[in-house]
Amino acid sequence: MKTNRPASAALLLLPLLLAACTPRGGLSREVAADLDNYTNELRKWEPKEQAIFQAIDDVEESQYLDDDFVVRTLKGALPELDQHIVEVAAYRPATAELVDLHQHYRKGWEDLRTALDAMIAAQSKKDYAALSKGKARMMAARNLLLKAVSAMDGLMEENDEAVKNLRKS
Protein backbone atom coordinates (compact mmCIF):
# COMPACT_ATOMS: atom_id res chain seq x y z
CA MET A 1 0.00 0.00 0.00
CA LYS A 2 1.04 3.57 -0.53
CA THR A 3 2.79 5.32 2.38
CA ASN A 4 2.53 9.10 2.63
CA ARG A 5 3.16 9.64 6.32
CA PRO A 6 5.97 12.14 7.06
CA ALA A 7 7.02 10.30 10.22
CA SER A 8 7.41 7.03 8.34
CA ALA A 9 9.31 8.68 5.54
CA ALA A 10 11.74 10.37 7.91
CA LEU A 11 12.48 7.15 9.79
CA LEU A 12 12.77 5.11 6.63
CA LEU A 13 15.11 7.62 5.05
CA LEU A 14 17.36 7.95 8.09
CA PRO A 15 20.36 6.22 6.51
CA LEU A 16 20.10 8.50 3.48
CA LEU A 17 19.84 11.56 5.72
CA LEU A 18 22.89 10.46 7.65
CA ALA A 19 24.91 9.87 4.50
CA ALA A 20 23.95 13.26 3.06
CA CYS A 21 25.13 15.33 6.03
CA THR A 22 27.39 18.27 5.24
CA PRO A 23 30.58 18.83 7.21
CA ARG A 24 30.60 21.33 10.08
CA GLY A 25 33.62 20.26 12.00
CA GLY A 26 33.72 17.58 14.66
CA LEU A 27 34.05 16.85 18.34
CA SER A 28 36.14 13.78 18.98
CA ARG A 29 37.22 10.46 17.59
CA GLU A 30 35.15 8.71 20.29
CA VAL A 31 31.97 10.52 19.29
CA ALA A 32 32.70 9.82 15.62
CA ALA A 33 33.19 6.12 16.33
CA ASP A 34 30.01 6.01 18.42
CA LEU A 35 28.04 7.75 15.67
CA ASP A 36 29.39 5.35 13.08
CA ASN A 37 28.42 2.36 15.25
CA TYR A 38 24.99 3.82 15.91
CA THR A 39 24.42 4.44 12.21
CA ASN A 40 25.27 0.80 11.53
CA GLU A 41 22.73 -0.29 14.16
CA LEU A 42 20.08 1.96 12.64
CA ARG A 43 20.64 0.31 9.28
CA LYS A 44 20.16 -3.12 10.87
CA TRP A 45 16.93 -1.95 12.51
CA GLU A 46 15.54 -0.36 9.37
CA PRO A 47 13.69 -3.43 7.96
CA LYS A 48 11.81 -3.93 11.24
CA GLU A 49 10.94 -0.24 11.41
CA GLN A 50 9.68 -0.32 7.84
CA ALA A 51 7.44 -3.31 8.57
CA ILE A 52 6.05 -1.71 11.73
CA PHE A 53 5.30 1.61 10.08
CA GLN A 54 3.84 -0.12 7.03
CA ALA A 55 1.31 -1.89 9.26
CA ILE A 56 0.42 1.41 10.94
CA ASP A 57 0.16 3.17 7.58
CA ASP A 58 -2.06 0.37 6.23
CA VAL A 59 -4.40 0.81 9.19
CA GLU A 60 -4.46 4.59 8.82
CA GLU A 61 -5.10 4.26 5.10
CA SER A 62 -8.07 2.00 5.91
CA GLN A 63 -9.45 4.90 7.97
CA TYR A 64 -10.17 2.43 10.78
CA LEU A 65 -13.39 1.33 9.10
CA ASP A 66 -12.89 -2.42 9.40
CA ASP A 67 -12.43 -3.29 13.07
CA ASP A 68 -11.13 -6.82 12.35
CA PHE A 69 -8.56 -5.52 9.84
CA VAL A 70 -7.30 -2.89 12.27
CA VAL A 71 -6.94 -5.34 15.16
CA ARG A 72 -5.40 -8.06 12.98
CA THR A 73 -2.93 -5.68 11.32
CA LEU A 74 -1.80 -3.96 14.50
CA LYS A 75 -1.53 -7.26 16.39
CA GLY A 76 0.48 -8.61 13.48
CA ALA A 77 3.04 -5.84 13.94
CA LEU A 78 3.48 -6.46 17.68
CA PRO A 79 6.00 -9.35 17.52
CA GLU A 80 8.29 -7.32 15.27
CA LEU A 81 7.80 -4.24 17.47
CA ASP A 82 8.54 -6.21 20.64
CA GLN A 83 11.71 -7.64 19.11
CA HIS A 84 12.74 -4.18 17.94
CA ILE A 85 12.22 -2.71 21.41
CA VAL A 86 14.43 -5.45 22.89
CA GLU A 87 17.17 -4.75 20.33
CA VAL A 88 17.00 -0.98 20.86
CA ALA A 89 17.02 -1.41 24.65
CA ALA A 90 20.07 -3.68 24.45
CA TYR A 91 22.11 -1.15 22.51
CA ARG A 92 24.40 0.98 24.67
CA PRO A 93 25.96 4.09 23.15
CA ALA A 94 29.54 4.67 24.22
CA THR A 95 29.43 8.47 24.54
CA ALA A 96 27.31 10.93 26.47
CA GLU A 97 26.45 12.69 23.20
CA LEU A 98 24.46 9.66 22.08
CA VAL A 99 23.06 8.44 25.40
CA ASP A 100 20.25 11.03 25.60
CA LEU A 101 19.39 10.68 21.95
CA HIS A 102 19.20 6.91 22.27
CA GLN A 103 17.01 7.16 25.38
CA HIS A 104 14.53 9.32 23.46
CA TYR A 105 14.63 6.90 20.53
CA ARG A 106 14.01 3.96 22.86
CA LYS A 107 11.19 5.79 24.67
CA GLY A 108 9.56 6.57 21.33
CA TRP A 109 9.39 2.87 20.47
CA GLU A 110 8.16 1.92 23.93
CA ASP A 111 5.49 4.64 23.77
CA LEU A 112 4.46 3.40 20.33
CA ARG A 113 3.98 -0.10 21.76
CA THR A 114 1.79 1.27 24.55
CA ALA A 115 -0.24 3.29 22.04
CA LEU A 116 -0.79 0.27 19.77
CA ASP A 117 -1.96 -1.77 22.77
CA ALA A 118 -4.48 0.97 23.60
CA MET A 119 -5.64 1.15 20.00
CA ILE A 120 -6.08 -2.61 19.71
CA ALA A 121 -8.06 -2.75 22.95
CA ALA A 122 -10.23 0.19 21.92
CA GLN A 123 -10.89 -1.15 18.42
CA SER A 124 -11.72 -4.60 19.84
CA LYS A 125 -14.30 -3.03 22.16
CA LYS A 126 -15.49 -0.64 19.47
CA ASP A 127 -14.68 2.19 21.87
CA TYR A 128 -13.95 4.92 19.36
CA ALA A 129 -13.29 7.61 21.97
CA ALA A 130 -10.53 5.43 23.44
CA LEU A 131 -9.32 4.69 19.91
CA SER A 132 -8.95 8.41 19.32
CA LYS A 133 -6.87 8.73 22.50
CA GLY A 134 -4.73 5.78 21.40
CA LYS A 135 -4.18 7.40 18.01
CA ALA A 136 -3.09 10.62 19.74
CA ARG A 137 -0.61 8.62 21.84
CA MET A 138 0.65 6.95 18.67
CA MET A 139 1.23 10.33 17.04
CA ALA A 140 3.06 11.58 20.13
CA ALA A 141 5.31 8.50 20.02
CA ARG A 142 6.00 9.02 16.33
CA ASN A 143 6.84 12.66 17.01
CA LEU A 144 9.29 11.61 19.72
CA LEU A 145 10.93 9.27 17.23
CA LEU A 146 11.11 12.08 14.68
CA LYS A 147 12.78 14.36 17.23
CA ALA A 148 15.36 11.66 17.95
CA VAL A 149 16.02 11.26 14.23
CA SER A 150 16.36 15.01 13.85
CA ALA A 151 18.77 15.19 16.78
CA MET A 152 20.80 12.34 15.26
CA ASP A 153 20.93 14.21 11.97
CA GLY A 154 22.21 17.32 13.76
CA LEU A 155 24.85 15.35 15.63
CA MET A 156 25.96 13.70 12.40
CA GLU A 157 26.25 17.09 10.73
CA GLU A 158 28.38 18.39 13.60
CA ASN A 159 30.68 15.38 13.42
CA ASP A 160 30.66 14.62 9.71
CA GLU A 161 34.38 15.29 9.16
CA ALA A 162 35.38 13.19 12.16
CA VAL A 163 33.22 10.28 10.96
CA LYS A 164 34.69 10.56 7.43
CA ASN A 165 38.22 10.60 8.83
CA LEU A 166 37.43 7.59 11.02
CA ARG A 167 36.17 5.65 8.01
CA LYS A 168 39.34 6.53 6.04
CA SER A 169 41.66 5.22 8.74
MIDO-272953 format. One line per 10 residues: their letters; for each residue x, y negated, z negated of N, C-alpha, C. Coordinates in steps of 0.02 Angstrom, whole numbers, plus 50000, padded with zeros to 5 digits. Last residue first. Layout:
# residues N
A = X:Y:Z:X:Y:Z:X:Y:Z | ...
***
This chain:
# residues 169
SKRLNKVAED = 52026:49708:49598:52083:49739:49563:52073:49812:49549 | 51907:49671:49655:51967:49673:49698:52023:49712:49665 | 51820:49667:49548:51809:49718:49599:51869:49725:49646 | 51871:49555:49482:51871:49620:49449:51865:49676:49501 | 51841:49455:49573:51911:49470:49558:51918:49538:49525 | 51700:49458:49564:51734:49472:49628:51807:49491:49616 | 51685:49420:49431:51661:49486:49452:51695:49505:49518 | 51739:49291:49436:51769:49340:49392:51748:49411:49412 | 51648:49230:49524:51719:49236:49542:51753:49289:49500 | 51525:49238:49449:51533:49269:49514:51606:49280:49533
NEEMLGDMAS = 51476:49186:49333:51534:49231:49329:51550:49265:49395 | 51366:49110:49361:51419:49081:49320:51483:49122:49322 | 51288:49204:49428:51313:49146:49463:51371:49115:49426 | 51259:49291:49323:51298:49315:49380:51327:49256:49419 | 51180:49208:49246:51242:49233:49219:51288:49259:49274 | 51071:49191:49334:51111:49134:49312:51178:49155:49285 | 51025:49324:49341:51047:49289:49402:51091:49230:49384 | 50986:49342:49209:51040:49383:49237:51068:49350:49300 | 50880:49252:49203:50939:49241:49161:50999:49281:49186 | 50794:49317:49293:50818:49250:49308:50880:49233:49267
VAKLLLNRAA = 50770:49434:49223:50801:49437:49289:50831:49369:49307 | 50705:49380:49112:50768:49417:49103:50806:49421:49169 | 50592:49327:49173:50639:49282:49139:50706:49316:49128 | 50532:49446:49218:50556:49396:49266:50605:49348:49234 | 50499:49503:49095:50546:49537:49139:50575:49488:49191 | 50404:49410:49054:50464:49420:49014:50519:49454:49056 | 50308:49432:49153:50342:49367:49149:50406:49371:49108 | 50267:49560:49119:50300:49549:49184:50337:49482:49184 | 50208:49530:48996:50266:49575:48999:50304:49566:49065 | 50103:49449:49039:50153:49421:48993:50217:49464:48994
MMRAKGKSLA = 50032:49541:49115:50062:49484:49148:50115:49452:49104 | 49990:49627:49012:50032:49652:49066:50067:49595:49102 | 49908:49543:48940:49969:49569:48908:50018:49596:48961 | 49808:49528:49035:49846:49469:49013:49911:49490:48979 | 49761:49659:49040:49791:49630:49100:49832:49568:49082 | 49708:49668:48911:49764:49711:48930:49800:49684:48992 | 49603:49577:48923:49657:49564:48875:49719:49605:48891 | 49527:49646:49018:49553:49580:49034:49610:49561:48987 | 49493:49758:48944:49534:49765:49004:49566:49698:49023 | 49409:49702:48851:49473:49729:48828:49520:49739:48887
AYDKKSQAAI = 49306:49674:48939:49335:49619:48901:49405:49641:48876 | 49270:49799:48985:49303:49754:49032:49330:49691:48998 | 49266:49951:48947:49266:49890:48906:49305:49837:48945 | 49262:50082:48987:49225:50032:49027:49214:49967:48986 | 49346:50167:48930:49285:50151:48892:49239:50104:48930 | 49447:50167:49024:49414:50230:49008:49348:50219:48972 | 49488:50034:49017:49456:50057:49079:49418:50122:49066 | 49545:50034:48888:49488:49990:48904:49451:50015:48966 | 49649:50127:48903:49597:50138:48852:49535:50096:48869 | 49724:50063:49004:49696:50131:49015:49639:50144:48966
MADLATRLDE = 49759:49944:48939:49718:49942:49000:49686:50010:49014 | 49837:49990:48834:49776:49952:48820:49730:49951:48880 | 49942:50048:48908:49902:50089:48862:49835:50054:48848 | 49991:49934:48971:49960:49986:49011:49918:50032:48968 | 50042:49865:48858:49988:49835:48898:49953:49889:48940 | 50145:49950:48818:50089:49936:48773:50029:49909:48811 | 50227:49940:48932:50199:50005:48912:50138:49995:48867 | 50261:49806:48926:50223:49830:48983:50191:49897:48967 | 50338:49805:48811:50274:49768:48811:50230:49791:48870 | 50448:49877:48859:50408:49904:48803:50340:49870:48800
WGKRYHQHLD = 50493:49789:48958:50470:49856:48976:50427:49888:48921 | 50525:49677:48878:50478:49672:48934:50450:49739:48954 | 50624:49730:48795:50559:49711:48766:50506:49704:48821 | 50729:49743:48891:50700:49802:48857:50631:49787:48829 | 50748:49608:48920:50731:49655:48973:50698:49717:48944 | 50787:49560:48795:50726:49534:48827:50702:49582:48882 | 50905:49634:48779:50850:49642:48731:50785:49616:48760 | 50982:49585:48885:50960:49655:48887:50903:49667:48837 | 51004:49454:48839:50970:49466:48902:50941:49537:48904 | 51078:49481:48723:51012:49448:48720:50971:49461:48783
VLEATAPRYA = 51195:49546:48781:51153:49578:48730:51083:49547:48728 | 51274:49473:48868:51223:49517:48896:51176:49547:48845 | 51358:49400:48786:51323:49365:48840:51266:49408:48869 | 51421:49492:48705:51365:49453:48677:51325:49419:48731 | 51457:49646:48791:51472:49577:48773:51409:49541:48747 | 51415:49771:48827:51477:49767:48789:51491:49696:48764 | 51250:49843:48814:51298:49796:48843:51358:49788:48797 | 51192:49999:48814:51220:49951:48767:51269:49905:48803 | 51050:50097:48847:51106:50058:48874:51128:50005:48823 | 50939:50151:48790:51003:50184:48778:51063:50143:48802
AVEVIHQDLE = 50835:50075:48839:50851:50070:48767:50920:50101:48752 | 50833:50119:48971:50850:50049:48957:50870:50042:48884 | 50795:50253:48951:50859:50237:48983:50880:50166:48968 | 50669:50235:48890:50721:50272:48855:50790:50255:48885 | 50602:50169:48994:50611:50135:48929:50667:50169:48890 | 50601:50271:49090:50637:50209:49103:50651:50172:49037 | 50516:50364:49031:50586:50382:49045:50628:50319:49055 | 50398:50287:49031:50427:50311:48968:50500:50329:48977 | 50380:50270:49170:50390:50212:49127:50422:50233:49060 | 50358:50402:49208:50415:50366:49236:50431:50305:49193
PLAGKLTRVV = 50239:50428:49135:50300:50468:49124:50363:50432:49150 | 50148:50322:49184:50174:50323:49116:50236:50367:49106 | 50090:50331:49308:50152:50292:49303:50185:50298:49234 | 49973:50399:49285:50024:50431:49326:50091:50395:49323 | 49898:50305:49218:49923:50363:49180:49979:50398:49219 | 49869:50224:49330:49910:50198:49275:49939:50255:49233 | 49793:50315:49407:49854:50284:49434:49899:50258:49378 | 49686:50352:49323:49730:50403:49351:49796:50372:49374 | 49627:50225:49297:49653:50267:49242:49703:50318:49269 | 49593:50187:49430:49635:50144:49387:49667:50187:49332
FDDDLYQSEE = 49510:50292:49472:49572:50276:49508:49620:50236:49464 | 49403:50280:49381:49444:50341:49383:49511:50329:49417 | 49351:50150:49412:49379:50165:49347:49424:50226:49347 | 49365:50049:49540:49355:50121:49530:49390:50141:49465 | 49400:49915:49532:49330:49933:49545:49316:50007:49532 | 49518:49844:49520:49492:49879:49461:49420:49903:49470 | 49569:49802:49639:49528:49755:49602:49490:49789:49544 | 49662:49868:49706:49596:49900:49705:49545:49856:49669 | 49773:49793:49678:49745:49787:49745:49675:49818:49748 | 49799:49840:49550:49777:49771:49559:49745:49760:49628
VDDIAQFIAQ = 49838:49971:49583:49780:49959:49540:49754:49888:49550 | 49952:49943:49659:49897:49981:49689:49832:49970:49649 | 50032:49880:49563:50008:49842:49621:49950:49877:49655 | 50057:49988:49479:50021:49929:49453:49992:49889:49511 | 50128:50070:49568:50066:50094:49537:50024:50036:49512 | 50236:49987:49594:50192:50006:49648:50125:50031:49621 | 50299:49979:49471:50265:49920:49496:50220:49935:49555 | 50347:50113:49465:50303:50085:49413:50264:50026:49440 | 50429:50120:49578:50372:50165:49571:50322:50139:49520 | 50525:50022:49548:50484:50016:49608:50421:50059:49601
EKPEWKRLEN = 50582:50075:49433:50547:50012:49429:50501:50003:49489 | 50643:50189:49488:50590:50196:49438:50549:50133:49434 | 50738:50128:49576:50685:50172:49602:50627:50181:49552 | 50821:50047:49481:50777:50018:49532:50723:50065:49559 | 50915:50102:49400:50846:50097:49375:50797:50075:49428 | 51031:50088:49472:51008:50156:49456:50934:50155:49435 | 51041:49949:49472:51032:49985:49536:51007:50056:49525 | 51065:49928:49338:51004:49902:49368:50990:49937:49434 | 51194:49983:49326:51137:50014:49292:51071:49992:49323 | 51266:49890:49402:51264:49960:49424:51206:49997:49391
TYNDLDAAVE = 51248:49778:49321:51221:49778:49390:51215:49849:49416 | 51321:49819:49211:51249:49809:49204:51216:49810:49273 | 51451:49820:49263:51421:49882:49238:51345:49876:49234 | 51463:49683:49293:51470:49732:49346:51438:49799:49325 | 51451:49629:49165:51402:49613:49217:51403:49663:49273 | 51566:49683:49107:51501:49699:49079:51445:49685:49131 | 51665:49621:49183:51659:49694:49183:51591:49716:49158 | 51640:49487:49149:51635:49509:49219:51626:49585:49223 | 51666:49490:49013:51598:49474:49036:51589:49498:49107 | 51804:49520:49021:51758:49565:48985:51685:49553:49008
RSLGGRPTCA = 51858:49411:49088:51861:49477:49121:51812:49526:49087 | 51753:49266:49071:51807:49311:49051:51803:49376:49090 | 51686:49161:49153:51702:49158:49083:51762:49202:49066 | 51693:49059:49303:51686:49121:49267:51707:49114:49195 | 51630:48979:49451:51681:48987:49400:51673:49054:49365 | 51531:48994:49537:51530:48934:49496:51583:48937:49442 | 51481:49067:49694:51529:49058:49639:51522:48992:49604 | 51314:49129:49715:51369:49087:49738:51417:49074:49680 | 51238:49289:49743:51256:49233:49698:51315:49194:49727 | 51198:49400:49811:51198:49337:49847:51218:49277:49804
ALLLPLLLLA = 51193:49507:49724:51245:49507:49775:51252:49439:49809 | 51079:49475:49651:51144:49477:49618:51201:49474:49668 | 50980:49486:49746:50992:49422:49714:51061:49420:49682 | 50989:49623:49773:51005:49575:49826:51019:49506:49797 | 50950:49678:49649:51018:49689:49675:51037:49641:49731 | 50815:49621:49642:50868:49603:49596:50937:49618:49623 | 50702:49651:49710:50755:49619:49748:50814:49600:49704 | 50616:49699:49617:50639:49745:49669:50697:49716:49708 | 50590:49586:49542:50624:49642:49511:50652:49690:49563 | 50526:49505:49638:50587:49482:49604:50625:49540:49574
ASAPRNTKM = 50415:49584:49673:50465:49566:49723:50530:49545:49690 | 50344:49587:49554:50371:49648:49583:50426:49633:49632 | 50312:49452:49541:50351:49485:49489:50382:49548:49516 | 50233:49424:49655:50298:49393:49647:50341:49428:49595 | 50150:49547:49750:50158:49518:49684:50227:49488:49677 | 50116:49617:49861:50126:49545:49869:50140:49511:49802 | 50123:49765:49945:50139:49734:49881:50155:49661:49893 | 50016:49885:50021:50052:49821:50026:50062:49791:49958 | 50042:50059:50000:50000:50000:50000:50044:49938:50000
***
